[in-house]
Amino acid sequence: MVKKHLLLAPGPTPVPHEILLEGAKETIHHRTPEFVKILEETLEDIKYVFQTQNPVYVLASSGTGALETAVVNLVNPGEKAIIVEAGKFGERWAEIAKAYRINVVSIKLEWGEAVTCEMIRKALDENPDAKVVFTTYSETSTGTVIDLENIAKLTKDTDVILVTDAVSGLLAEPLKMDEWGVDVVVSGAQKGWMLPPGIAFIAINDKAWKKVESSQNNSYYFNLKKYKKSAPDNPWTTPVNLIYMLNKAVKMIKEEGMEEVWARHKLYGEATRTAVKALGLELFSKRPGNVLTAVNSPVPAGKLTKIMRDKYGVTIAAGQDQYKDSMFRISHLGYLTPFDIITGITALEFALKELGVDVQVGKGVSAALEVLYKGVVGK
Ligand SMILES: *Cc1c(COP(=O)(O)O)cnc(C)c1O
């Protein structure tokens, strides 16, 4: 059977050929005026994606590098930080903080739950000496999105800094950094940006910058003071070709418009959730978002993902850690059309059937189609 590859995993996600071709351009020296001009223009343009007027720094790392940057620049060893842990990536915040000997006050939840404003208010009340709160906007290990807009209201007019991991959440979920008053937002290229892995982002407002200035910054490579000093150039060798690609990606995002990008993810999320439920399966998350859909798997998830990938060319993800076998995750993130969603659901139905699950082939697809049709044609 002919096989085409379709990435429906929550990173890496598909990259359009227009962007791939930018990466094939000649590599010029990163300190030339010609390149610094491109970098400067790109760094200005990407503010739109964060809905901010604040500076955004590009790091040559995966998303985790941006998480580490936020931690090490904002909190000193021995200082307290409140960290929401409701899945793999919340736990990562805590692991990084502990590696830098930060005093972690954890809001620990079951995977699949979403932190509430009340929980954060309580943690802040009980820990008036904690000046930074680390959250995960879209917890990719559980498909859960938090009410970031209202959480930001708790910290907005205080001296507490709100940091969010929007590595997967940015572009897929509405996020208005300045309007909502989120102080630090981090993201990563291989999620909603339509880019390959290799760069990450950190946007930081004035309130958070004051804290950076008074902190020790116990990292050499991820020291934001060095980034600010050399801006718009990077302190280290910039990944030149990835910046060409980023430049193109942001132009495409601007042309589509953030509202449209958010609406697209919302529609695909709704279609996928509807399809999965029509197949008689259950969602894992208590507050599902539009980055990905996490599903309680009726079969060992590794077997399912293997058939989908090896036989049908569709890459989805199994669960992580303790949910490795009992959950699968279909992403609807990045450069995807409504037809890609249908392909994904079709491959899921075939593979489930093949593994002996009693599903009616076409039932998920037609449920998804109905949602997509209304969203695309029916308006
Ligand atoms: C993908 C992801 C990360 C970072 O992962 P990397 O592999 O380092 O790029 C961090 N947080 C969330 C929520 C993610 O989805």
The ligand as an SDF file (V2000), in Angstrom:
LIG
                    3D

 15 15  0  0  0  0  0  0  0  0999 V2000
    6.8600   19.7700   23.9500 C   0  0  0  0  0  0  0  0  0  0  0  0
    6.6870   20.4460   25.2380 C   0  0  0  0  0  0  0  0  0  0  0  0
    7.7800   20.9230   26.0060 C   0  0  0  0  0  0  0  0  0  0  0  0
    9.2030   20.8860   25.5710 C   0  0  0  0  0  0  0  0  0  0  0  0
    9.6570   19.7530   25.0180 O   0  0  0  0  0  0  0  0  0  0  0  0
   11.0030   19.7330   24.1710 P   0  0  0  0  0  0  0  0  0  0  0  0
   11.0970   18.3020   23.8230 O   0  0  0  0  0  0  0  0  0  0  0  0
   12.1040   20.1800   25.0450 O   0  0  0  0  0  0  0  0  0  0  0  0
   10.8010   20.6430   22.9990 O   0  0  0  0  0  0  0  0  0  0  0  0
    7.5050   21.5800   27.1870 C   0  0  0  0  0  0  0  0  0  0  0  0
    6.2640   21.7630   27.6150 N   0  0  0  0  0  0  0  0  0  0  0  0
    5.2010   21.3480   26.9240 C   0  0  0  0  0  0  0  0  0  0  0  0
    3.8380   21.6300   27.4530 C   0  0  0  0  0  0  0  0  0  0  0  0
    5.3680   20.6710   25.7100 C   0  0  0  0  0  0  0  0  0  0  0  0
    4.3060   20.2690   25.0050 O   0  0  0  0  0  0  0  0  0  0  0  0
  1  2  1  0
  2  3  1  0
  2 14  2  0
  3  4  1  0
  3 10  2  0
  4  5  1  0
  5  6  1  0
  6  7  2  0
  6  8  1  0
  6  9  1  0
 10 11  1  0
 11 12  2  0
 12 13  1  0
 12 14  1  0
 14 15  1  0
M  END
$$$$
